[in-house]
Amino acid sequence: MNRPLRAAEFFAGIGLMRGGLEAAGIETIWANDIEPRKRELYVANFGEREFILADVRDLKGASVPNVDLATASFPCTDLSLAGNRRGLGDSAAPHGLEGGSSMFWEFARVLEEMGTRRPQIVLLENVLGFQSSRGGKDILDTIRELNRLGYSCDLLSVDARHFVPQSRPRMFIVGLSDPPRAWVADVSQRPAWVQRFARTPPGIRMHTAPLPPLPESTTTLRDIVERFDSGSPEWWEADRVDLFVRSLSTLQAARLNTLRRARTLKWRTAYRRTRNGVAVWEIRADELAGCLRTARGGSSRQALVEAGRGGLRIRWLMPREYARLMGAENFTIVGGRNQALFGFGDAVCVPVISWLARHSVLAVGETRDRSSMLAA
């Protein structure tokens, strides 16, 4: 087959899944999301021709074009340890509003409605809490549903820190309608829980693709932070900095003092937490950002601490820094600051998707004859 693989992107968000796929040579020809603010960012970067602004509950299989790959970064609200943990079986969102994790079942419904036109490959992405949600029932139900639709599944866990200075572990499911037999093999590169899962539930179809070792990133916060002069209004005022410092525990205060005494400038990120009913700030010990989140409240936003040479300055992380932390350096940012943070916090890390696409999705074509794929 001479043409590139073609993808349909469900829960497309601002388009970072598309960015990662296209970097690997996979063409997105259809995308869907329900959120107008995310659509604005998507269209600013990729155009509006392929984007369908609609509730996935209103989509029909007949409206999805012939594709080789369907991706789904469905909402993590009910799966995340930071969320409500209701799991796949519940969504409190009214029709027409962004739903919860049960939207996976709507994705599965659309695939089923596609019938014989179902794509040969599916790629699902979500938080690591997916594997423990409802005692493991949700991930088992997902695998069984994909099996019912004709897909054998591979489970992977990849942390964005291998590519960018952000700790962002995510779980991926790669479903293949016809996995090459040569791939039913080694599981040594999967986390222990994946290996246990693959051996335990009866009657499920799984496979493992051989993958190269993940790269070791040498990029740190120093490489992605914006430089602002001392007079910039982005820096917090003295009273706010003082409140930050006074909230620190003994351990955190010692960490900050070490940074301030450094001979060169250092950068760390900090989250606001609630400990014993009290709001406190906690500074990361390493040169990575914490996992970016959807900016809906104060605890979801990260502050940037710049310290050294006896000084201390603090500000919020900026949209451009969010983009760099997601591997989207050249992403066009439109709209307000919160709109951008909202979009990036829900997105996938571009180089992670590219790596998976090259070594898992595209490997399908390298291992077997692609003539069974959909005709151009």
Secondary structure as GFF3:
##gff-version 3
##sequence-region A 1 376
A	DSSP	beta_strand	6	10	.	.	.	ID=ss1
A	DSSP	alpha_helix	16	23	.	.	.	ID=ss2
A	DSSP	beta_strand	27	33	.	.	.	ID=ss3
A	DSSP	alpha_helix	36	46	.	.	.	ID=ss4
A	DSSP	beta_strand	51	53	.	.	.	ID=ss5
A	DSSP	three_ten_helix	56	58	.	.	.	ID=ss6
A	DSSP	three_ten_helix	61	63	.	.	.	ID=ss7
A	DSSP	beta_strand	69	72	.	.	.	ID=ss8
A	DSSP	alpha_helix	103	113	.	.	.	ID=ss9
A	DSSP	three_ten_helix	115	117	.	.	.	ID=ss10
A	DSSP	beta_strand	121	127	.	.	.	ID=ss11
A	DSSP	three_ten_helix	128	131	.	.	.	ID=ss12
A	DSSP	three_ten_helix	133	136	.	.	.	ID=ss13
A	DSSP	alpha_helix	137	148	.	.	.	ID=ss14
A	DSSP	beta_strand	152	159	.	.	.	ID=ss15
A	DSSP	three_ten_helix	160	162	.	.	.	ID=ss16
A	DSSP	beta_strand	169	176	.	.	.	ID=ss17
A	DSSP	three_ten_helix	181	183	.	.	.	ID=ss18
A	DSSP	alpha_helix	192	199	.	.	.	ID=ss19
A	DSSP	three_ten_helix	221	223	.	.	.	ID=ss20
A	DSSP	alpha_helix	238	247	.	.	.	ID=ss21
A	DSSP	alpha_helix	250	261	.	.	.	ID=ss22
A	DSSP	beta_strand	266	275	.	.	.	ID=ss23
A	DSSP	beta_strand	278	283	.	.	.	ID=ss24
A	DSSP	three_ten_helix	298	300	.	.	.	ID=ss25
A	DSSP	beta_strand	303	308	.	.	.	ID=ss26
A	DSSP	beta_strand	311	316	.	.	.	ID=ss27
A	DSSP	alpha_helix	319	325	.	.	.	ID=ss28
A	DSSP	alpha_helix	337	345	.	.	.	ID=ss29
A	DSSP	alpha_helix	350	356	.	.	.	ID=ss30
A	DSSP	pi_helix	357	361	.	.	.	ID=ss31
A	DSSP	alpha_helix	363	367	.	.	.	ID=ss32
A	DSSP	three_ten_helix	370	372	.	.	.	ID=ss33
###
